[in-house]
Amino acid sequence: MKTEDLRKAGLDVKVTYRKRKYLKDNLSMSLSFILGEDGLLSESNPYALGFISQIQAIRDMVAREIREHTDDSRSKEMKSKLPVWFPSGLFDGPLCLSYLKSFSGLICIDIDEQDNNLTAEALKQKVSQLPFVLYAGLSCRRGIFCLIKLPMDSIKMEKGRVNGSDFFAHFKAISKAFLAIGIVIDPHCSNVNRGRFLSYDPSPYWNLDAEVFTDKGEEPRLVISPDNPLPPYDYRERNFRRVDSIITRAEKYDIDLAPTLRDWWSFGRAFANDFGEEGRGFFLRISALWSRVNNKRHKTDPNKEYDACLTYPGNVVNIGKFFKVTREMNLTAKRGEY
């Protein structure tokens, strides 16, 4: 997509760009110049070839690490030498919410190949089903990243302070929307100051007519009246929220909830027994956690494994198994979270 086309589509917004992640030299650069095919990484830019070679060397190193079953420290070290840009806005000083000068109206999410047992190209094709995905392109290591438009009031100034609670709520709702099509996104993308290492994709996915994502996952408020009495307590809903809270906490600290195949399979059967098809998202999330923490791919597709859990004859494993194991890990949900 040409830079001029992106400008006409209103994507000439300014974002922060740094030559290195930990250098404090905040530069202002337009999104259209960073992502336009005739912009930062175009052939006319004398620095582009060096950046592209760097990115390809990182991808080659990742392939070697996977092939040789070594840790990914070398490719991460190489990645750290790339420039970094911050898709959600322009910062005036430290990269924290209180120093956000202007909001770009965008949120950036990461999707890892390993978490989803899919190639980057297959992931790009799959996310194109979602009407709110503006852009999807290759990451510098493995997987893809997506840009999604949010309402401009997702970041508010209240009593002299920047409030990003709506931004976080949108992220949680986006996570659920991706789970609905069987994709697990990186749970660490909920911050406005989330940085993105420079990457290169000769054939990214663009949808300049993408919808603005307005869902915040809010549930209608229950109003109790003589005509609308308090409904009976729903233990299934309570357990569902409790499981979500525990997995969210594990994702935050990268804690592997199912270190053994037996635990993984038992949790799948428990989710299937108590939540049916609605439990698939939980199973995909703990599967992605295992992949991320252990830096390995699952030998079988987690989606197919969950299909088997749903049809397992005589399934007697219930959600108590999940709560028992996670309690032994000191992972419990706070009462107000469910």
C-alpha positions in Angstrom: 0.0 0.0 0.0 1.4 3.4 -1.1 2.1 6.1 1.5 -0.2 8.5 -0.3 -3.1 6.0 -0.2 -2.5 5.6 3.6 -2.5 9.4 4.0 -5.8 9.7 2.2 -7.3 7.0 4.5 -6.4 9.1 7.5 -3.4 7.0 8.6 -0.9 9.9 8.6 -1.0 9.9 12.4 2.2 10.6 14.3 3.7 7.9 16.5 6.9 7.6 18.6 9.9 6.0 16.9 13.2 5.1 18.6 16.4 3.9 17.0 16.8 1.5 19.9 14.2 0.4 22.5 16.1 1.7 25.5 17.5 4.9 24.0 15.6 7.9 25.2 15.6 9.8 21.8 11.9 9.9 21.0 11.3 10.7 17.4 8.0 11.6 15.7 7.2 9.6 12.6 4.0 9.1 10.6 2.4 5.7 10.5 2.0 5.9 6.7 5.8 6.4 6.4 6.5 3.4 8.6 4.1 1.0 6.9 3.9 2.4 3.3 5.6 0.3 0.7 7.4 3.5 -0.6 8.2 4.7 3.0 10.8 3.7 5.6 11.6 0.3 4.1 11.3 1.3 0.4 14.1 0.8 -2.1 14.6 4.5 -2.3 15.6 4.7 1.4 19.3 4.1 1.7 18.8 2.5 5.1 16.1 0.1 4.0 18.4 -2.6 2.7 20.3 -2.8 6.0 17.1 -3.1 8.0 15.6 -5.8 5.7 18.9 -7.8 5.8 18.8 -7.5 9.6 15.2 -8.7 9.8 15.9 -11.6 7.5 19.0 -12.6 9.5 16.7 -12.7 12.7 14.2 -14.9 10.9 16.9 -17.3 9.7 18.2 -17.5 13.3 14.7 -18.3 14.6 14.4 -21.1 12.0 17.8 -22.5 13.1 16.8 -22.3 16.8 13.7 -24.3 16.1 15.5 -26.8 13.9 18.3 -27.4 16.4 15.9 -27.2 19.5 18.0 -24.5 21.1 16.7 -21.6 23.2 15.8 -18.3 21.5 18.2 -16.0 23.3 20.3 -15.3 20.2 17.4 -14.2 17.9 16.0 -12.1 20.8 19.4 -10.4 21.2 19.5 -9.7 17.5 16.0 -8.3 17.6 16.9 -5.9 20.4 19.2 -4.0 18.0 16.3 -3.1 15.7 14.4 0.3 15.8 11.2 0.3 17.8 7.9 2.2 17.1 4.8 2.6 19.2 1.6 2.2 17.2 -0.8 3.6 19.8 0.6 7.2 19.9 3.1 9.9 20.4 4.9 10.1 23.8 6.5 13.2 25.2 9.2 11.8 27.4 9.1 8.5 29.2 7.0 5.7 27.6 4.2 5.6 30.1 0.5 6.5 29.9 0.9 9.8 31.8 3.3 11.1 29.1 1.0 10.2 26.1 0.9 13.4 24.0 -1.6 12.1 21.3 -3.5 8.9 20.8 -3.3 7.4 17.3 -6.6 5.6 17.6 -5.0 2.2 17.1 -4.2 -0.9 19.2 -1.5 -3.3 18.1 -1.7 -7.1 18.9 0.8 -9.9 18.4 -0.1 -13.4 17.2 2.6 -16.1 17.5 2.9 -19.0 15.1 3.9 -21.3 18.0 0.9 -20.4 20.1 -1.5 -21.2 17.3 0.2 -24.1 15.4 -0.2 -22.1 12.2 2.2 -20.4 9.8 2.4 -16.6 9.6 0.8 -16.7 6.1 -2.1 -18.9 7.4 -2.6 -16.5 10.3 -2.8 -13.5 8.0 -5.4 -15.3 5.9 -7.4 -16.3 9.0 -7.5 -12.8 10.5 -8.7 -11.3 7.2 -12.1 -12.8 8.2 -12.5 -10.2 10.9 -14.0 -6.9 9.6 -12.1 -4.8 12.2 -8.6 -5.8 11.3 -7.0 -2.8 9.5 -3.5 -4.3 8.9 -1.8 -7.7 9.4 1.9 -8.2 8.6 4.9 -10.4 9.5 6.7 -9.8 12.8 10.4 -9.6 12.8 10.8 -13.1 14.4 7.8 -15.4 13.9 4.1 -14.8 13.7 2.2 -11.6 12.7 1.0 -8.4 14.2 -2.3 -6.6 13.6 -3.5 -3.1 13.8 -7.1 -2.4 14.9 -8.9 1.0 15.0 -10.4 2.0 18.3 -12.7 5.0 19.2 -10.6 8.1 19.8 -12.2 8.4 23.3 -10.6 5.1 24.4 -8.0 7.2 26.0 -9.5 10.0 28.2 -8.2 12.9 30.2 -9.9 12.9 33.6 -9.0 15.4 36.4 -5.7 16.1 34.8 -4.8 12.4 34.4 -4.8 10.0 31.4 -7.3 7.2 31.8 -6.7 4.1 29.7 -9.3 1.7 31.2 -11.4 1.7 28.1 -8.3 0.8 26.0 -7.8 -2.2 28.3 -11.5 -3.2 28.0 -11.3 -3.1 24.2 -8.2 -5.3 24.4 -10.1 -8.0 26.4 -13.0 -7.9 24.0 -10.6 -8.2 21.0 -9.0 -11.3 22.7 -12.4 -12.9 22.8 -13.2 -12.0 19.2 -10.0 -13.7 18.0 -10.6 -16.7 20.2 -14.0 -17.1 18.5 -12.2 -17.9 15.2 -9.6 -20.1 17.0 -6.7 -17.7 17.4 -4.9 -16.9 20.6 -3.3 -13.5 20.8 -0.4 -12.4 23.0 -1.9 -11.5 26.4 0.8 -8.8 26.9 -0.6 -6.3 24.3 -3.0 -4.4 26.6 -0.7 -1.5 27.2 -0.9 1.8 25.3 2.9 2.0 25.4 3.4 -1.4 23.8 6.4 -1.2 21.4 6.8 -2.9 18.1 10.2 -3.8 16.6 10.6 -2.8 13.0 9.6 -5.5 10.6 9.2 -6.1 6.9 6.5 -7.8 5.0 6.4 -7.5 1.1 2.8 -8.6 1.0 0.8 -7.5 4.1 -2.9 -7.6 4.5 -4.7 -4.2 4.4 -8.3 -3.3 4.8 -8.7 0.5 4.7 -12.5 0.1 5.2 -12.0 -1.8 8.5 -14.6 -1.2 11.1 -13.8 0.7 14.3 -13.8 -1.8 17.2 -16.2 -0.4 19.7 -16.9 -3.5 21.9 -15.7 -3.3 25.5 -17.2 -6.6 26.5 -19.7 -4.9 28.8 -22.6 -6.9 30.1 -26.0 -5.3 30.6 -26.6 -4.1 34.1 -29.1 -6.3 36.0 -32.0 -4.2 37.4 -33.9 -5.9 40.2 -37.6 -5.0 40.4 -40.9 -6.8 41.2 -41.3 -7.4 37.5 -37.7 -8.6 37.2 -36.8 -10.6 40.3 -33.3 -11.8 41.1 -32.6 -14.9 39.0 -31.3 -18.1 40.6 -27.5 -18.1 41.2 -25.7 -19.5 38.1 -22.8 -21.6 39.4 -21.7 -22.4 35.8 -21.3 -18.7 35.0 -19.4 -18.2 38.3 -17.0 -21.0 37.5 -16.6 -19.7 34.0 -15.5 -16.3 35.3 -13.3 -17.9 37.9 -11.4 -20.0 35.3 -11.0 -16.9 33.1 -9.5 -14.9 36.0 -7.0 -17.7 36.9 -5.8 -18.1 33.3 -5.5 -14.3 32.9 -3.3 -14.2 35.9 -1.2 -17.1 34.6 -0.8 -15.3 31.2 0.3 -12.1 33.0 3.2 -13.9 34.7 3.8 -16.6 32.0 3.0 -19.6 34.3 2.5 -22.9 32.6 -0.8 -24.3 33.9 -0.5 -27.7 32.2 3.2 -28.8 32.3 2.3 -32.5 31.7 0.3 -34.0 28.9 -2.0 -35.6 31.5 -2.8 -32.2 33.0 -3.4 -30.7 29.5 -5.8 -33.5 28.6 -7.6 -33.5 32.0 -8.2 -29.7 31.7 -9.5 -30.1 28.2 -12.0 -32.7 29.4 -13.0 -30.6 32.4 -13.6 -27.5 30.2 -15.6 -29.7 27.7 -17.6 -31.3 30.5 -18.6 -28.0 32.3 -18.6 -25.4 29.5 -19.0 -27.4 26.2 -18.0 -25.4 23.1 -17.6 -22.3 25.2 -14.6 -23.9 27.0 -12.6 -24.1 23.8 -11.1 -20.6 24.3 -9.7 -21.6 27.7 -8.1 -24.7 26.2 -6.5 -22.7 23.4 -5.2 -20.2 26.0 -3.5 -22.8 28.2 -2.1 -24.5 25.1 -0.6 -21.2 24.0 0.8 -20.6 27.5 2.6 -24.0 27.4 4.1 -23.2 24.0 5.2 -19.8 25.0 6.7 -20.8 28.4 8.5 -24.0 27.0 9.3 -22.5 23.6 7.9 -25.6 21.8 5.1 -26.4 19.4 2.3 -28.8 20.2 2.6 -32.1 18.3 -1.1 -32.1 17.7 -3.5 -29.3 17.0 -5.1 -28.1 20.2 -8.4 -27.4 18.3 -8.5 -31.1 17.3 -7.7 -32.2 20.8 -10.6 -30.2 22.2 -12.9 -31.7 19.6 -11.9 -35.1 21.0 -12.5 -33.9 24.6 -16.1 -32.8 23.6 -16.8 -36.3 22.3 -14.9 -38.3 24.9 -17.0 -41.2 26.1 -17.9 -41.3 29.8 -16.2 -37.9 30.5 -16.3 -37.6 34.3 -13.6 -35.0 34.8 -15.1 -31.7 36.0 -13.8 -28.2 36.6 -12.9 -29.1 40.2 -9.8 -30.7 38.7 -8.6 -27.4 37.3 -9.3 -25.5 40.5 -7.4 -28.2 42.6 -4.3 -28.1 40.4 -4.1 -24.3 40.1 -4.7 -23.9 43.9 -1.6 -26.1 44.4 0.2 -23.6 42.2 -1.0 -20.7 44.5 -3.1 -19.4 41.6 -6.6 -18.5 42.8 -9.2 -16.0 41.7 -10.1 -13.2 44.0 -13.7 -13.2 45.1 -14.6 -10.0 43.4 -13.3 -11.3 40.0 -16.0 -13.9 39.6 
